[in-house]
């Protein structure tokens, strides 16, 4: 099943005929696979690791897949299809990236849902593109086209970072947030409650859904001797986490993982403010899987500490997996669950 933006591209696929095409910020579907019948070659850059994994079985000489916040090479394409991001602040970054990977005179296609902010493209488009023209409007989505008329500026990641000092129970930290990564520039109340009630950790520790690296940096501030690993599915979050660690002179292994699938071996502790908020039924399924997978990944006597909104359905999954539920801290909005394997 294609997303609505992907269906709009499919409907206009003649625009890609016999071209070398880059799909930027791809949706979680198989549009890239289908476009092989029209385009000369198709390349993708996924900022969401799950979206990347969906296409991985179909990679070939004609379909090249990439995951990350940037392309690993400077290849240029006849056409770049940009899926307008849910975070409007990420759009200028992606437009610059698109310009860098277009041949002079190449075509930029931007598609997005009406309610997602794509209407503002005409005001956001940098001057190295000509004026955007609307090509199509269907399935509550818009499709715009523009031509690259000047050389796009080189990108320095530091130009896209917001840096600020964050006070945590473990001490002051420098946090680096790339565009598109959620940040309130203050310590999230749930994370604060979690960090206030963590016992001493040791050995190999996993920060699941690391975001910009707040939890990881706080844990390393408290004890630089722990071996920290940080996973997330979002490329911008992973890059932010790496920058945060570097800014605080800390080191950790940072990598993408679909749940815990890409982690190796077992951990002495798993810590998380889990990023599960996508509808109650969906959240229940993911939360249950996360709890079960965590138990398999813990060493004997390993610690498991997470913070979650009170209404989220963790208790049943925790009780059946860990043979009991221990709430180590709570307030009127959050609970900290602390278990041992």
C-alpha positions as CSV (number, residue, x, y, z in Angstrom):
1,X,0.0,0.0,0.0
2,X,1.4,3.4,-1.0
3,X,1.0,6.5,1.1
4,X,-1.0,9.3,-0.4
5,X,2.1,11.4,-1.4
6,X,3.6,8.3,-3.0
7,X,0.3,7.7,-4.9
8,X,0.5,11.3,-6.3
9,X,4.1,10.6,-7.5
10,X,2.9,7.3,-9.1
11,X,0.1,9.2,-10.9
12,X,2.8,11.6,-12.3
13,X,5.5,9.0,-12.9
14,X,5.8,10.0,-16.6
15,X,7.9,12.9,-15.2
16,X,10.5,10.4,-14.2
17,X,10.7,8.5,-17.5
18,X,14.2,7.4,-18.4
19,X,15.7,9.7,-15.7
20,X,18.2,9.0,-12.9
21,X,16.0,9.7,-9.9
22,X,16.7,10.3,-6.2
23,X,13.8,9.9,-3.7
24,X,14.6,12.0,-0.6
25,X,13.0,11.4,2.8
26,X,11.1,8.4,1.5
27,X,7.8,7.2,2.9
28,X,7.3,3.8,4.4
29,X,6.2,2.0,1.2
30,X,7.5,0.4,-1.9
31,X,7.2,3.3,-4.4
32,X,10.9,3.2,-5.2
33,X,10.6,-0.4,-6.3
34,X,7.6,0.4,-8.6
35,X,9.3,3.4,-10.2
36,X,12.1,1.1,-11.6
37,X,9.7,0.3,-14.5
38,X,9.7,4.0,-15.5
39,X,13.0,5.6,-14.4
40,X,16.5,4.8,-15.7
41,X,17.8,4.3,-12.1
42,X,16.2,5.0,-8.7
43,X,18.1,5.9,-5.5
44,X,16.6,6.6,-2.1
45,X,17.7,8.4,1.0
46,X,15.6,7.4,4.1
47,X,15.8,9.4,7.2
48,X,13.6,6.8,8.9
49,X,15.4,3.4,9.4
50,X,12.2,1.5,9.2
51,X,11.4,3.0,5.8
52,X,14.9,2.0,4.7
53,X,14.4,-1.6,5.9
54,X,11.2,-2.1,4.0
55,X,13.0,-1.5,0.7
56,X,16.2,-3.4,1.6
57,X,15.1,-6.8,0.1
58,X,14.6,-5.1,-3.3
59,X,18.0,-3.4,-3.6
60,X,19.7,-4.0,-7.0
61,X,22.0,-2.3,-9.5
62,X,19.0,-0.2,-10.6
63,X,17.7,0.5,-7.1
64,X,20.3,2.0,-4.7
65,X,19.3,2.5,-1.1
66,X,20.8,4.8,1.5
67,X,20.0,5.6,5.1
68,X,21.2,8.7,7.0
69,X,21.0,12.5,7.3
70,X,23.1,12.9,4.1
71,X,24.1,10.9,1.1
72,X,27.5,9.1,1.4
73,X,28.5,10.4,-2.1
74,X,28.1,13.5,-4.2
75,X,26.2,11.8,-7.0
76,X,23.9,14.1,-9.1
77,X,20.5,13.2,-10.5
78,X,18.2,14.3,-13.3
79,X,15.4,14.6,-10.8
80,X,15.0,14.7,-7.0
81,X,11.7,13.8,-5.5
82,X,11.4,15.3,-2.0
83,X,8.7,14.1,0.4
84,X,7.9,17.2,2.4
85,X,8.8,16.5,6.1
86,X,6.4,16.4,9.0
87,X,8.7,18.8,10.8
88,X,8.6,22.1,8.8
89,X,12.0,23.1,10.3
90,X,13.6,20.2,8.4
91,X,12.4,21.4,5.0
92,X,15.2,24.0,4.3
93,X,17.8,21.4,5.2
94,X,16.2,18.9,2.7
95,X,15.9,21.5,0.0
96,X,19.6,22.3,0.3
97,X,20.4,18.6,0.2
98,X,18.2,18.2,-2.9
99,X,20.0,21.1,-4.6
100,X,23.3,19.5,-4.0
101,X,22.3,16.2,-5.7
102,X,20.6,17.7,-8.8
103,X,22.3,18.3,-12.1
104,X,22.2,21.9,-13.3
105,X,18.8,22.3,-14.9
106,X,17.5,19.2,-13.1
107,X,14.0,19.0,-11.8
108,X,12.9,19.1,-8.2
109,X,9.6,17.6,-7.4
110,X,8.2,18.3,-3.9
111,X,5.1,16.3,-2.7
112,X,3.3,16.5,0.6
113,X,0.0,16.4,2.4
114,X,-2.0,19.7,2.4
115,X,-2.2,19.6,6.2
116,X,1.6,19.0,6.5
117,X,2.8,22.4,5.5
118,X,3.8,21.8,1.8
119,X,1.7,24.8,0.8
120,X,4.5,27.0,2.2
121,X,7.0,25.6,-0.2
122,X,6.8,28.6,-2.6
123,X,8.0,30.8,0.3
124,X,10.6,28.3,1.5
125,X,12.3,27.6,-1.8
126,X,15.8,29.0,-1.9
127,X,16.9,31.2,-4.8
128,X,19.1,28.5,-6.5
129,X,15.8,27.1,-7.7
130,X,13.4,28.9,-10.0
131,X,9.8,29.7,-8.9
132,X,7.8,26.6,-7.9
133,X,4.8,25.7,-10.0
134,X,2.0,23.4,-8.8
135,X,1.7,20.4,-11.0
136,X,-1.1,18.4,-9.3
137,X,-3.5,18.3,-6.4
138,X,-5.1,15.0,-5.4
139,X,-5.6,12.7,-2.4
140,X,-5.3,15.7,-0.1
141,X,-1.7,16.2,-1.4
142,X,0.1,18.8,-3.5
143,X,2.9,18.3,-6.1
144,X,5.2,21.1,-6.9
145,X,8.0,21.4,-9.5
146,X,11.1,23.7,-9.7
147,X,14.3,23.7,-11.7
148,X,17.8,24.1,-10.3
149,X,19.1,27.2,-11.9
150,X,22.3,27.9,-9.7
151,X,24.7,25.9,-7.8
152,X,23.4,25.0,-4.3
153,X,25.7,25.9,-1.4
154,X,27.7,23.2,0.3
155,X,26.3,22.0,3.6
156,X,28.0,22.3,7.0
157,X,26.1,20.2,9.6
158,X,27.0,22.7,12.3
159,X,24.9,25.4,10.5
160,X,21.8,23.3,11.2
161,X,22.4,22.7,14.9
162,X,20.8,24.4,17.9
163,X,23.1,24.2,20.9
164,X,22.0,24.9,24.5
165,X,22.9,24.0,28.1
166,X,20.6,21.6,29.9
167,X,20.6,21.1,33.7
168,X,20.1,17.5,34.6
169,X,20.2,15.6,38.0
170,X,23.6,14.4,36.8
171,X,24.9,17.9,36.1
172,X,25.0,20.5,33.2
173,X,25.2,19.2,29.7
174,X,25.6,20.7,26.2
175,X,22.8,19.4,24.0
176,X,23.0,19.6,20.2
177,X,19.7,19.4,18.3
178,X,19.6,19.2,14.5
179,X,16.6,20.6,12.7
180,X,13.7,18.2,12.7
181,X,14.6,16.7,16.1
182,X,12.1,17.6,18.8
183,X,13.5,19.7,21.6
184,X,11.9,22.0,24.3
185,X,15.4,23.3,25.3
186,X,14.5,22.2,28.8
187,X,14.6,18.8,30.4
188,X,11.5,16.8,29.5
189,X,9.5,16.1,32.7
190,X,9.4,12.4,32.0
191,X,13.2,12.2,31.4
192,X,13.8,14.3,34.5
193,X,11.8,11.9,36.7
194,X,13.7,8.9,35.2
195,X,17.1,10.5,35.7
196,X,16.2,11.5,39.3
197,X,15.4,7.9,40.2
198,X,18.1,5.8,38.5
199,X,20.3,3.6,40.6
200,X,24.0,3.3,39.9
201,X,24.6,1.6,36.6
202,X,27.6,-0.4,35.4
203,X,28.8,-2.4,32.4
204,X,27.1,-2.3,29.0
205,X,24.1,0.1,28.9
206,X,21.6,0.7,26.1
207,X,19.7,4.0,25.6
208,X,16.8,3.0,23.5
209,X,15.2,5.8,21.4
210,X,18.2,8.0,22.2
211,X,17.0,11.2,20.4
212,X,19.5,14.0,20.8
213,X,21.4,12.0,23.5
214,X,20.2,13.6,26.7
215,X,19.9,10.4,28.7
216,X,23.1,8.9,27.3
217,X,25.1,12.0,28.1
218,X,23.6,12.2,31.6
219,X,24.5,8.6,32.3
220,X,28.1,9.1,31.1
221,X,28.3,12.3,33.2
222,X,27.4,10.3,36.2
223,X,29.8,7.4,35.4
224,X,32.2,7.7,32.4
225,X,33.2,4.1,32.9
226,X,30.0,2.6,31.6
227,X,29.9,1.3,28.0
228,X,27.1,3.2,26.3
229,X,25.2,2.3,23.2
230,X,22.5,4.6,21.7
231,X,19.9,3.5,19.2
232,X,17.1,5.3,17.3
233,X,15.3,5.0,13.9
234,X,15.7,8.7,13.0
235,X,18.8,9.7,11.1
236,X,18.7,13.3,12.4
237,X,18.4,12.1,16.0
238,X,21.3,9.8,15.6
239,X,23.5,12.6,14.2
240,X,22.3,14.9,17.0
241,X,23.2,12.3,19.6
242,X,26.7,12.0,18.1
243,X,27.1,15.8,18.2
244,X,25.9,16.0,21.8
245,X,28.3,13.3,22.9
246,X,31.2,15.0,21.1
247,X,30.3,18.4,22.7
248,X,30.6,16.9,26.1
249,X,33.8,14.9,25.3
250,X,32.0,11.6,25.6
251,X,32.1,8.5,23.5
252,X,29.4,5.9,22.8
253,X,28.3,3.6,20.0
254,X,25.5,5.3,18.1
255,X,23.6,3.3,15.4
256,X,20.1,2.7,13.9
257,X,18.0,-0.1,15.1
258,X,14.5,-1.3,14.4
259,X,13.4,-1.9,17.9
260,X,16.2,-4.0,19.4
261,X,16.8,-6.0,16.2
262,X,20.1,-4.5,15.3
263,X,21.6,-4.6,18.8
264,X,24.2,-7.3,19.4
265,X,24.6,-9.4,22.6
266,X,23.2,-8.6,26.0
267,X,23.1,-5.5,28.2
268,X,23.6,-4.9,31.9
269,X,21.0,-2.1,31.7
270,X,18.4,-0.8,29.2
271,X,17.2,2.8,29.8
272,X,14.5,4.6,27.8
273,X,11.9,7.3,27.5
274,X,10.3,5.2,24.8
275,X,9.1,7.0,21.6
276,X,5.8,5.2,21.4
277,X,2.8,7.5,21.0
278,X,1.2,6.5,17.7
279,X,-2.3,5.6,18.6
280,X,-3.3,3.4,21.6
281,X,-3.6,0.0,19.7
282,X,-0.4,0.6,17.8
283,X,1.4,1.8,21.0
284,X,0.2,-1.3,22.9
285,X,1.6,-3.7,20.3
286,X,5.0,-1.9,20.1
287,X,5.2,-1.5,23.9
288,X,4.5,-5.2,24.5
289,X,7.2,-6.2,21.9
290,X,9.7,-3.8,23.4
291,X,9.2,-5.2,26.9
292,X,9.5,-8.8,25.7
293,X,12.6,-8.0,23.5
294,X,14.2,-6.1,26.4
295,X,14.0,-9.1,28.7
296,X,15.8,-11.2,26.2
297,X,18.5,-8.6,25.9
298,X,19.3,-8.3,29.6
299,X,22.1,-10.1,31.4
300,X,21.1,-12.1,34.5
301,X,20.2,-9.5,37.1
302,X,20.3,-6.8,34.4
303,X,18.4,-3.5,35.1
304,X,15.5,-2.2,33.0
305,X,14.3,1.4,33.6
306,X,11.8,3.3,31.5
307,X,9.5,6.3,32.0
308,X,6.1,6.5,30.3
309,X,2.9,8.4,30.4
310,X,0.7,7.0,33.1
311,X,-2.1,6.1,30.6
312,X,0.2,4.0,28.3
313,X,-0.4,0.2,28.7
314,X,2.9,-1.0,30.0
315,X,1.9,-2.7,33.3
316,X,0.3,-5.9,31.8
317,X,3.3,-6.5,29.4
318,X,5.8,-5.9,32.2
319,X,3.9,-8.1,34.7
320,X,3.8,-11.0,32.2
321,X,7.4,-10.6,31.1
322,X,9.2,-9.7,34.4
323,X,6.8,-11.6,36.7
324,X,5.8,-8.4,38.5
325,X,5.6,-4.6,38.2
326,X,7.8,-2.2,40.1
327,X,7.0,1.5,39.9
328,X,10.0,3.2,41.3
329,X,8.7,6.7,40.9
330,X,5.6,8.5,39.6
331,X,3.8,11.8,39.5
332,X,0.5,12.9,38.1
333,X,1.7,12.4,34.5
334,X,4.5,9.8,34.4
335,X,5.5,6.5,35.9
336,X,9.1,5.1,36.1
337,X,9.1,1.3,35.8
338,X,12.2,-0.4,37.2
339,X,12.7,-4.1,36.7
340,X,15.5,-6.7,37.0
341,X,15.9,-9.7,34.8
